[in-house]
């Protein structure tokens, strides 16, 4: 009997899309060549479909440890107290939460130069301001 190359927790993280992209690709590639791994993944999905969940899985799925978007904004602006800033940094850099990293990236883009689309919308708005009929 061959050993399953990934732990159950790793497969759970794969299903929750909570792994870094390179690890997701590795699991997916391995699934193609290891029928026992695919069986294990199917068993996990079946348990989930039956409503069997671990406390840890619930926490991960609902991202209960993720900072809120407002906290990420404050982190960018360096307005968090030291313990909270350390936690957010840990969550982003060590845990590597893809959801929060994407949120942070979005916030950083919003802080930077406006995108061409945003510039175009602003020009349209400025060119039509005061020219549209007012409602009665």
Phi and psi in radians as a Rosetta constraint file:
Dihedral C 1 N 2 CA 2 C 2 CIRCULARHARMONIC -1.442 0.35
Dihedral N 2 CA 2 C 2 N 3 CIRCULARHARMONIC 2.585 0.35
Dihedral C 2 N 3 CA 3 C 3 CIRCULARHARMONIC -1.314 0.35
Dihedral N 3 CA 3 C 3 N 4 CIRCULARHARMONIC 2.459 0.35
Dihedral C 3 N 4 CA 4 C 4 CIRCULARHARMONIC -1.304 0.35
Dihedral N 4 CA 4 C 4 N 5 CIRCULARHARMONIC 2.227 0.35
Dihedral C 4 N 5 CA 5 C 5 CIRCULARHARMONIC -1.305 0.35
Dihedral N 5 CA 5 C 5 N 6 CIRCULARHARMONIC -0.165 0.35
Dihedral C 5 N 6 CA 6 C 6 CIRCULARHARMONIC -2.284 0.35
Dihedral N 6 CA 6 C 6 N 7 CIRCULARHARMONIC 2.586 0.35
Dihedral C 6 N 7 CA 7 C 7 CIRCULARHARMONIC -1.296 0.35
Dihedral N 7 CA 7 C 7 N 8 CIRCULARHARMONIC 2.861 0.35
Dihedral C 7 N 8 CA 8 C 8 CIRCULARHARMONIC -1.028 0.35
Dihedral N 8 CA 8 C 8 N 9 CIRCULARHARMONIC -0.714 0.35
Dihedral C 8 N 9 CA 9 C 9 CIRCULARHARMONIC -1.095 0.35
Dihedral N 9 CA 9 C 9 N 10 CIRCULARHARMONIC -0.665 0.35
Dihedral C 9 N 10 CA 10 C 10 CIRCULARHARMONIC -1.141 0.35
Dihedral N 10 CA 10 C 10 N 11 CIRCULARHARMONIC -0.720 0.35
Dihedral C 10 N 11 CA 11 C 11 CIRCULARHARMONIC -1.180 0.35
Dihedral N 11 CA 11 C 11 N 12 CIRCULARHARMONIC -0.646 0.35
Dihedral C 11 N 12 CA 12 C 12 CIRCULARHARMONIC -1.064 0.35
Dihedral N 12 CA 12 C 12 N 13 CIRCULARHARMONIC -0.784 0.35
Dihedral C 12 N 13 CA 13 C 13 CIRCULARHARMONIC -1.108 0.35
Dihedral N 13 CA 13 C 13 N 14 CIRCULARHARMONIC -0.635 0.35
Dihedral C 13 N 14 CA 14 C 14 CIRCULARHARMONIC -1.071 0.35
Dihedral N 14 CA 14 C 14 N 15 CIRCULARHARMONIC -0.821 0.35
Dihedral C 14 N 15 CA 15 C 15 CIRCULARHARMONIC -1.101 0.35
Dihedral N 15 CA 15 C 15 N 16 CIRCULARHARMONIC -0.588 0.35
Dihedral C 15 N 16 CA 16 C 16 CIRCULARHARMONIC -1.490 0.35
Dihedral N 16 CA 16 C 16 N 17 CIRCULARHARMONIC 0.036 0.35
Dihedral C 16 N 17 CA 17 C 17 CIRCULARHARMONIC 0.947 0.35
Dihedral N 17 CA 17 C 17 N 18 CIRCULARHARMONIC 0.747 0.35
Dihedral C 17 N 18 CA 18 C 18 CIRCULARHARMONIC -1.870 0.35
Dihedral N 18 CA 18 C 18 N 19 CIRCULARHARMONIC 0.220 0.35
Dihedral C 18 N 19 CA 19 C 19 CIRCULARHARMONIC -1.791 0.35
Dihedral N 19 CA 19 C 19 N 20 CIRCULARHARMONIC 2.716 0.35
Dihedral C 19 N 20 CA 20 C 20 CIRCULARHARMONIC -1.059 0.35
Dihedral N 20 CA 20 C 20 N 21 CIRCULARHARMONIC 2.679 0.35
Dihedral C 20 N 21 CA 21 C 21 CIRCULARHARMONIC -0.941 0.35
Dihedral N 21 CA 21 C 21 N 22 CIRCULARHARMONIC -0.679 0.35
Dihedral C 21 N 22 CA 22 C 22 CIRCULARHARMONIC -1.174 0.35
Dihedral N 22 CA 22 C 22 N 23 CIRCULARHARMONIC -0.635 0.35
Dihedral C 22 N 23 CA 23 C 23 CIRCULARHARMONIC -1.237 0.35
Dihedral N 23 CA 23 C 23 N 24 CIRCULARHARMONIC -0.636 0.35
Dihedral C 23 N 24 CA 24 C 24 CIRCULARHARMONIC -1.043 0.35
Dihedral N 24 CA 24 C 24 N 25 CIRCULARHARMONIC -0.775 0.35
Dihedral C 24 N 25 CA 25 C 25 CIRCULARHARMONIC -1.127 0.35
Dihedral N 25 CA 25 C 25 N 26 CIRCULARHARMONIC -0.671 0.35
Dihedral C 25 N 26 CA 26 C 26 CIRCULARHARMONIC -1.121 0.35
Dihedral N 26 CA 26 C 26 N 27 CIRCULARHARMONIC -0.789 0.35
Dihedral C 26 N 27 CA 27 C 27 CIRCULARHARMONIC -1.090 0.35
Dihedral N 27 CA 27 C 27 N 28 CIRCULARHARMONIC -0.784 0.35
Dihedral C 27 N 28 CA 28 C 28 CIRCULARHARMONIC -1.066 0.35
Dihedral N 28 CA 28 C 28 N 29 CIRCULARHARMONIC -0.765 0.35
Dihedral C 28 N 29 CA 29 C 29 CIRCULARHARMONIC -1.116 0.35
Dihedral N 29 CA 29 C 29 N 30 CIRCULARHARMONIC -0.742 0.35
Dihedral C 29 N 30 CA 30 C 30 CIRCULARHARMONIC -1.144 0.35
Dihedral N 30 CA 30 C 30 N 31 CIRCULARHARMONIC -0.637 0.35
Dihedral C 30 N 31 CA 31 C 31 CIRCULARHARMONIC -1.012 0.35
Dihedral N 31 CA 31 C 31 N 32 CIRCULARHARMONIC -0.567 0.35
Dihedral C 31 N 32 CA 32 C 32 CIRCULARHARMONIC -1.208 0.35
Dihedral N 32 CA 32 C 32 N 33 CIRCULARHARMONIC -0.375 0.35
Dihedral C 32 N 33 CA 33 C 33 CIRCULARHARMONIC -2.045 0.35
Dihedral N 33 CA 33 C 33 N 34 CIRCULARHARMONIC -0.036 0.35
Dihedral C 33 N 34 CA 34 C 34 CIRCULARHARMONIC -2.227 0.35
Dihedral N 34 CA 34 C 34 N 35 CIRCULARHARMONIC 1.659 0.35
Dihedral C 34 N 35 CA 35 C 35 CIRCULARHARMONIC -1.003 0.35
Dihedral N 35 CA 35 C 35 N 36 CIRCULARHARMONIC -0.594 0.35
Dihedral C 35 N 36 CA 36 C 36 CIRCULARHARMONIC -1.169 0.35
Dihedral N 36 CA 36 C 36 N 37 CIRCULARHARMONIC -0.630 0.35
Dihedral C 36 N 37 CA 37 C 37 CIRCULARHARMONIC -1.144 0.35
Dihedral N 37 CA 37 C 37 N 38 CIRCULARHARMONIC -0.726 0.35
Dihedral C 37 N 38 CA 38 C 38 CIRCULARHARMONIC -1.107 0.35
Dihedral N 38 CA 38 C 38 N 39 CIRCULARHARMONIC -0.690 0.35
Dihedral C 38 N 39 CA 39 C 39 CIRCULARHARMONIC -1.074 0.35
Dihedral N 39 CA 39 C 39 N 40 CIRCULARHARMONIC -0.764 0.35
Dihedral C 39 N 40 CA 40 C 40 CIRCULARHARMONIC -1.090 0.35
Dihedral N 40 CA 40 C 40 N 41 CIRCULARHARMONIC -0.729 0.35
Dihedral C 40 N 41 CA 41 C 41 CIRCULARHARMONIC -1.114 0.35
Dihedral N 41 CA 41 C 41 N 42 CIRCULARHARMONIC -0.732 0.35
Dihedral C 41 N 42 CA 42 C 42 CIRCULARHARMONIC -1.095 0.35
Dihedral N 42 CA 42 C 42 N 43 CIRCULARHARMONIC -0.657 0.35
Dihedral C 42 N 43 CA 43 C 43 CIRCULARHARMONIC -1.128 0.35
Dihedral N 43 CA 43 C 43 N 44 CIRCULARHARMONIC -0.705 0.35
Dihedral C 43 N 44 CA 44 C 44 CIRCULARHARMONIC -1.121 0.35
Dihedral N 44 CA 44 C 44 N 45 CIRCULARHARMONIC -0.769 0.35
Dihedral C 44 N 45 CA 45 C 45 CIRCULARHARMONIC -1.092 0.35
Dihedral N 45 CA 45 C 45 N 46 CIRCULARHARMONIC -0.732 0.35
Dihedral C 45 N 46 CA 46 C 46 CIRCULARHARMONIC -1.075 0.35
Dihedral N 46 CA 46 C 46 N 47 CIRCULARHARMONIC -0.742 0.35
Dihedral C 46 N 47 CA 47 C 47 CIRCULARHARMONIC -1.103 0.35
Dihedral N 47 CA 47 C 47 N 48 CIRCULARHARMONIC -0.718 0.35
Dihedral C 47 N 48 CA 48 C 48 CIRCULARHARMONIC -1.093 0.35
Dihedral N 48 CA 48 C 48 N 49 CIRCULARHARMONIC -0.722 0.35
Dihedral C 48 N 49 CA 49 C 49 CIRCULARHARMONIC -1.125 0.35
Dihedral N 49 CA 49 C 49 N 50 CIRCULARHARMONIC -0.482 0.35
Dihedral C 49 N 50 CA 50 C 50 CIRCULARHARMONIC -1.449 0.35
Dihedral N 50 CA 50 C 50 N 51 CIRCULARHARMONIC -0.115 0.35
Dihedral C 50 N 51 CA 51 C 51 CIRCULARHARMONIC 1.598 0.35
Dihedral N 51 CA 51 C 51 N 52 CIRCULARHARMONIC 0.227 0.35
Dihedral C 51 N 52 CA 52 C 52 CIRCULARHARMONIC -1.546 0.35
Dihedral N 52 CA 52 C 52 N 53 CIRCULARHARMONIC 2.010 0.35
Dihedral C 52 N 53 CA 53 C 53 CIRCULARHARMONIC -2.379 0.35
Dihedral N 53 CA 53 C 53 N 54 CIRCULARHARMONIC 2.536 0.35
Dihedral C 53 N 54 CA 54 C 54 CIRCULARHARMONIC -1.556 0.35
Dihedral N 54 CA 54 C 54 N 55 CIRCULARHARMONIC 2.786 0.35
Dihedral C 54 N 55 CA 55 C 55 CIRCULARHARMONIC -1.037 0.35
Dihedral N 55 CA 55 C 55 N 56 CIRCULARHARMONIC -0.759 0.35
Dihedral C 55 N 56 CA 56 C 56 CIRCULARHARMONIC -1.053 0.35
Dihedral N 56 CA 56 C 56 N 57 CIRCULARHARMONIC -0.713 0.35
Dihedral C 56 N 57 CA 57 C 57 CIRCULARHARMONIC -1.122 0.35
Dihedral N 57 CA 57 C 57 N 58 CIRCULARHARMONIC -0.697 0.35
Dihedral C 57 N 58 CA 58 C 58 CIRCULARHARMONIC -1.107 0.35
Dihedral N 58 CA 58 C 58 N 59 CIRCULARHARMONIC -0.770 0.35
Dihedral C 58 N 59 CA 59 C 59 CIRCULARHARMONIC -1.058 0.35
Dihedral N 59 CA 59 C 59 N 60 CIRCULARHARMONIC -0.779 0.35
Dihedral C 59 N 60 CA 60 C 60 CIRCULARHARMONIC -1.176 0.35
Dihedral N 60 CA 60 C 60 N 61 CIRCULARHARMONIC -0.791 0.35
Dihedral C 60 N 61 CA 61 C 61 CIRCULARHARMONIC -1.101 0.35
Dihedral N 61 CA 61 C 61 N 62 CIRCULARHARMONIC -0.680 0.35
Dihedral C 61 N 62 CA 62 C 62 CIRCULARHARMONIC -1.641 0.35
Dihedral N 62 CA 62 C 62 N 63 CIRCULARHARMONIC 0.080 0.35
Dihedral C 62 N 63 CA 63 C 63 CIRCULARHARMONIC 0.869 0.35
Dihedral N 63 CA 63 C 63 N 64 CIRCULARHARMONIC 0.873 0.35
Dihedral C 63 N 64 CA 64 C 64 CIRCULARHARMONIC -1.213 0.35
Dihedral N 64 CA 64 C 64 N 65 CIRCULARHARMONIC -0.328 0.35
Dihedral C 64 N 65 CA 65 C 65 CIRCULARHARMONIC -1.657 0.35
Dihedral N 65 CA 65 C 65 N 66 CIRCULARHARMONIC -0.052 0.35
Dihedral C 65 N 66 CA 66 C 66 CIRCULARHARMONIC -1.298 0.35
Dihedral N 66 CA 66 C 66 N 67 CIRCULARHARMONIC 2.380 0.35
Dihedral C 66 N 67 CA 67 C 67 CIRCULARHARMONIC -1.178 0.35
Dihedral N 67 CA 67 C 67 N 68 CIRCULARHARMONIC 2.668 0.35
Dihedral C 67 N 68 CA 68 C 68 CIRCULARHARMONIC -1.308 0.35
Dihedral N 68 CA 68 C 68 N 69 CIRCULARHARMONIC 2.809 0.35
Dihedral C 68 N 69 CA 69 C 69 CIRCULARHARMONIC -0.998 0.35
Dihedral N 69 CA 69 C 69 N 70 CIRCULARHARMONIC -0.668 0.35
Dihedral C 69 N 70 CA 70 C 70 CIRCULARHARMONIC -1.101 0.35
Dihedral N 70 CA 70 C 70 N 71 CIRCULARHARMONIC -0.623 0.35
Dihedral C 70 N 71 CA 71 C 71 CIRCULARHARMONIC -1.206 0.35
Dihedral N 71 CA 71 C 71 N 72 CIRCULARHARMONIC -0.662 0.35
Dihedral C 71 N 72 CA 72 C 72 CIRCULARHARMONIC -1.122 0.35
Dihedral N 72 CA 72 C 72 N 73 CIRCULARHARMONIC -0.671 0.35
Dihedral C 72 N 73 CA 73 C 73 CIRCULARHARMONIC -1.109 0.35
Dihedral N 73 CA 73 C 73 N 74 CIRCULARHARMONIC -0.785 0.35
Dihedral C 73 N 74 CA 74 C 74 CIRCULARHARMONIC -1.117 0.35
Dihedral N 74 CA 74 C 74 N 75 CIRCULARHARMONIC -0.607 0.35
Dihedral C 74 N 75 CA 75 C 75 CIRCULARHARMONIC -1.088 0.35
Dihedral N 75 CA 75 C 75 N 76 CIRCULARHARMONIC -0.784 0.35
Dihedral C 75 N 76 CA 76 C 76 CIRCULARHARMONIC -1.061 0.35
Dihedral N 76 CA 76 C 76 N 77 CIRCULARHARMONIC -0.680 0.35
Dihedral C 76 N 77 CA 77 C 77 CIRCULARHARMONIC -1.489 0.35
Dihedral N 77 CA 77 C 77 N 78 CIRCULARHARMONIC 0.034 0.35
Dihedral C 77 N 78 CA 78 C 78 CIRCULARHARMONIC 1.001 0.35
Dihedral N 78 CA 78 C 78 N 79 CIRCULARHARMONIC 0.758 0.35
Dihedral C 78 N 79 CA 79 C 79 CIRCULARHARMONIC -1.912 0.35
Dihedral N 79 CA 79 C 79 N 80 CIRCULARHARMONIC 0.085 0.35
Dihedral C 79 N 80 CA 80 C 80 CIRCULARHARMONIC -1.502 0.35
Dihedral N 80 CA 80 C 80 N 81 CIRCULARHARMONIC 2.627 0.35
Dihedral C 80 N 81 CA 81 C 81 CIRCULARHARMONIC -1.176 0.35
Dihedral N 81 CA 81 C 81 N 82 CIRCULARHARMONIC 2.795 0.35
Dihedral C 81 N 82 CA 82 C 82 CIRCULARHARMONIC -0.986 0.35
Dihedral N 82 CA 82 C 82 N 83 CIRCULARHARMONIC -0.829 0.35
Dihedral C 82 N 83 CA 83 C 83 CIRCULARHARMONIC -1.097 0.35
Dihedral N 83 CA 83 C 83 N 84 CIRCULARHARMONIC -0.696 0.35
Dihedral C 83 N 84 CA 84 C 84 CIRCULARHARMONIC -1.195 0.35
Dihedral N 84 CA 84 C 84 N 85 CIRCULARHARMONIC -0.712 0.35
Dihedral C 84 N 85 CA 85 C 85 CIRCULARHARMONIC -1.080 0.35
Dihedral N 85 CA 85 C 85 N 86 CIRCULARHARMONIC -0.702 0.35
Dihedral C 85 N 86 CA 86 C 86 CIRCULARHARMONIC -1.100 0.35
Dihedral N 86 CA 86 C 86 N 87 CIRCULARHARMONIC -0.730 0.35
Dihedral C 86 N 87 CA 87 C 87 CIRCULARHARMONIC -1.110 0.35
Dihedral N 87 CA 87 C 87 N 88 CIRCULARHARMONIC -0.810 0.35
Dihedral C 87 N 88 CA 88 C 88 CIRCULARHARMONIC -1.078 0.35
Dihedral N 88 CA 88 C 88 N 89 CIRCULARHARMONIC -0.767 0.35
Dihedral C 88 N 89 CA 89 C 89 CIRCULARHARMONIC -1.054 0.35
Dihedral N 89 CA 89 C 89 N 90 CIRCULARHARMONIC -0.773 0.35
Dihedral C 89 N 90 CA 90 C 90 CIRCULARHARMONIC -1.055 0.35
Dihedral N 90 CA 90 C 90 N 91 CIRCULARHARMONIC -0.807 0.35
Dihedral C 90 N 91 CA 91 C 91 CIRCULARHARMONIC -1.069 0.35
Dihedral N 91 CA 91 C 91 N 92 CIRCULARHARMONIC -0.704 0.35
Dihedral C 91 N 92 CA 92 C 92 CIRCULARHARMONIC -1.367 0.35
Dihedral N 92 CA 92 C 92 N 93 CIRCULARHARMONIC -0.776 0.35
Dihedral C 92 N 93 CA 93 C 93 CIRCULARHARMONIC -1.612 0.35
Dihedral N 93 CA 93 C 93 N 94 CIRCULARHARMONIC -0.699 0.35
Dihedral C 93 N 94 CA 94 C 94 CIRCULARHARMONIC -1.566 0.35
Dihedral N 94 CA 94 C 94 N 95 CIRCULARHARMONIC -0.915 0.35
Dihedral C 94 N 95 CA 95 C 95 CIRCULARHARMONIC -1.189 0.35
Dihedral N 95 CA 95 C 95 N 96 CIRCULARHARMONIC -0.637 0.35
Dihedral C 95 N 96 CA 96 C 96 CIRCULARHARMONIC 1.235 0.35
Dihedral N 96 CA 96 C 96 N 97 CIRCULARHARMONIC 0.674 0.35
Dihedral C 96 N 97 CA 97 C 97 CIRCULARHARMONIC -1.071 0.35
Dihedral N 97 CA 97 C 97 N 98 CIRCULARHARMONIC 2.003 0.35
Dihedral C 97 N 98 CA 98 C 98 CIRCULARHARMONIC -1.171 0.35
Dihedral N 98 CA 98 C 98 N 99 CIRCULARHARMONIC -0.577 0.35
Dihedral C 98 N 99 CA 99 C 99 CIRCULARHARMONIC -1.136 0.35
Dihedral N 99 CA 99 C 99 N 100 CIRCULARHARMONIC -0.815 0.35
Dihedral C 99 N 100 CA 100 C 100 CIRCULARHARMONIC -1.244 0.35
Dihedral N 100 CA 100 C 100 N 101 CIRCULARHARMONIC -0.606 0.35
Dihedral C 100 N 101 CA 101 C 101 CIRCULARHARMONIC -1.107 0.35
Dihedral N 101 CA 101 C 101 N 102 CIRCULARHARMONIC -0.714 0.35
Dihedral C 101 N 102 CA 102 C 102 CIRCULARHARMONIC -1.158 0.35
Dihedral N 102 CA 102 C 102 N 103 CIRCULARHARMONIC -0.716 0.35
Dihedral C 102 N 103 CA 103 C 103 CIRCULARHARMONIC -1.061 0.35
Dihedral N 103 CA 103 C 103 N 104 CIRCULARHARMONIC -0.803 0.35
Dihedral C 103 N 104 CA 104 C 104 CIRCULARHARMONIC -1.092 0.35
Dihedral N 104 CA 104 C 104 N 105 CIRCULARHARMONIC -0.747 0.35
Dihedral C 104 N 105 CA 105 C 105 CIRCULARHARMONIC -1.074 0.35
Dihedral N 105 CA 105 C 105 N 106 CIRCULARHARMONIC -0.725 0.35
Dihedral C 105 N 106 CA 106 C 106 CIRCULARHARMONIC -1.077 0.35
Dihedral N 106 CA 106 C 106 N 107 CIRCULARHARMONIC -0.779 0.35
Dihedral C 106 N 107 CA 107 C 107 CIRCULARHARMONIC -1.105 0.35
Dihedral N 107 CA 107 C 107 N 108 CIRCULARHARMONIC -0.688 0.35
Dihedral C 107 N 108 CA 108 C 108 CIRCULARHARMONIC -1.118 0.35
Dihedral N 108 CA 108 C 108 N 109 CIRCULARHARMONIC -0.714 0.35
Dihedral C 108 N 109 CA 109 C 109 CIRCULARHARMONIC -1.116 0.35
Dihedral N 109 CA 109 C 109 N 110 CIRCULARHARMONIC -0.663 0.35
Dihedral C 109 N 110 CA 110 C 110 CIRCULARHARMONIC -1.174 0.35
Dihedral N 110 CA 110 C 110 N 111 CIRCULARHARMONIC -0.520 0.35
Dihedral C 110 N 111 CA 111 C 111 CIRCULARHARMONIC -1.336 0.35
Dihedral N 111 CA 111 C 111 N 112 CIRCULARHARMONIC -0.493 0.35
Dihedral C 111 N 112 CA 112 C 112 CIRCULARHARMONIC -1.328 0.35
Dihedral N 112 CA 112 C 112 N 113 CIRCULARHARMONIC -2.864 0.35
Dihedral C 112 N 113 CA 113 C 113 CIRCULARHARMONIC -1.057 0.35
Dihedral N 113 CA 113 C 113 N 114 CIRCULARHARMONIC 2.525 0.35
Dihedral C 113 N 114 CA 114 C 114 CIRCULARHARMONIC -1.116 0.35
Dihedral N 114 CA 114 C 114 N 115 CIRCULARHARMONIC 2.567 0.35
Dihedral C 114 N 115 CA 115 C 115 CIRCULARHARMONIC -1.240 0.35
Dihedral N 115 CA 115 C 115 N 116 CIRCULARHARMONIC 2.841 0.35
Dihedral C 115 N 116 CA 116 C 116 CIRCULARHARMONIC -0.953 0.35
Dihedral N 116 CA 116 C 116 N 117 CIRCULARHARMONIC -0.662 0.35
Dihedral C 116 N 117 CA 117 C 117 CIRCULARHARMONIC -1.121 0.35
Dihedral N 117 CA 117 C 117 N 118 CIRCULARHARMONIC -0.753 0.35
Dihedral C 117 N 118 CA 118 C 118 CIRCULARHARMONIC -1.123 0.35
Dihedral N 118 CA 118 C 118 N 119 CIRCULARHARMONIC -0.711 0.35
Dihedral C 118 N 119 CA 119 C 119 CIRCULARHARMONIC -1.088 0.35
Dihedral N 119 CA 119 C 119 N 120 CIRCULARHARMONIC -0.779 0.35
Dihedral C 119 N 120 CA 120 C 120 CIRCULARHARMONIC -1.080 0.35
Dihedral N 120 CA 120 C 120 N 121 CIRCULARHARMONIC -0.765 0.35
Dihedral C 120 N 121 CA 121 C 121 CIRCULARHARMONIC -1.087 0.35
Dihedral N 121 CA 121 C 121 N 122 CIRCULARHARMONIC -0.717 0.35
Dihedral C 121 N 122 CA 122 C 122 CIRCULARHARMONIC -1.104 0.35
Dihedral N 122 CA 122 C 122 N 123 CIRCULARHARMONIC -0.748 0.35
Dihedral C 122 N 123 CA 123 C 123 CIRCULARHARMONIC -1.083 0.35
Dihedral N 123 CA 123 C 123 N 124 CIRCULARHARMONIC -0.759 0.35
Dihedral C 123 N 124 CA 124 C 124 CIRCULARHARMONIC -1.057 0.35
Dihedral N 124 CA 124 C 124 N 125 CIRCULARHARMONIC -0.789 0.35
Dihedral C 124 N 125 CA 125 C 125 CIRCULARHARMONIC -1.094 0.35
Dihedral N 125 CA 125 C 125 N 126 CIRCULARHARMONIC -0.806 0.35
Dihedral C 125 N 126 CA 126 C 126 CIRCULARHARMONIC -1.135 0.35
Dihedral N 126 CA 126 C 126 N 127 CIRCULARHARMONIC -0.612 0.35
Dihedral C 126 N 127 CA 127 C 127 CIRCULARHARMONIC -1.308 0.35
Dihedral N 127 CA 127 C 127 N 128 CIRCULARHARMONIC -0.373 0.35
Dihedral C 127 N 128 CA 128 C 128 CIRCULARHARMONIC -1.861 0.35
Dihedral N 128 CA 128 C 128 N 129 CIRCULARHARMONIC -0.073 0.35
Dihedral C 128 N 129 CA 129 C 129 CIRCULARHARMONIC -1.077 0.35
Dihedral N 129 CA 129 C 129 N 130 CIRCULARHARMONIC 2.230 0.35
Dihedral C 129 N 130 CA 130 C 130 CIRCULARHARMONIC 1.472 0.35
Dihedral N 130 CA 130 C 130 N 131 CIRCULARHARMONIC -0.087 0.35
Dihedral C 130 N 131 CA 131 C 131 CIRCULARHARMONIC -1.749 0.35
Dihedral N 131 CA 131 C 131 N 132 CIRCULARHARMONIC -0.263 0.35
Dihedral C 131 N 132 CA 132 C 132 CIRCULARHARMONIC -1.496 0.35
Dihedral N 132 CA 132 C 132 N 133 CIRCULARHARMONIC 2.532 0.35
Dihedral C 132 N 133 CA 133 C 133 CIRCULARHARMONIC -1.161 0.35
Dihedral N 133 CA 133 C 133 N 134 CIRCULARHARMONIC 2.510 0.35
Dihedral C 133 N 134 CA 134 C 134 CIRCULARHARMONIC -1.497 0.35
Dihedral N 134 CA 134 C 134 N 135 CIRCULARHARMONIC 2.522 0.35
Dihedral C 134 N 135 CA 135 C 135 CIRCULARHARMONIC -1.273 0.35
Dihedral N 135 CA 135 C 135 N 136 CIRCULARHARMONIC 2.652 0.35
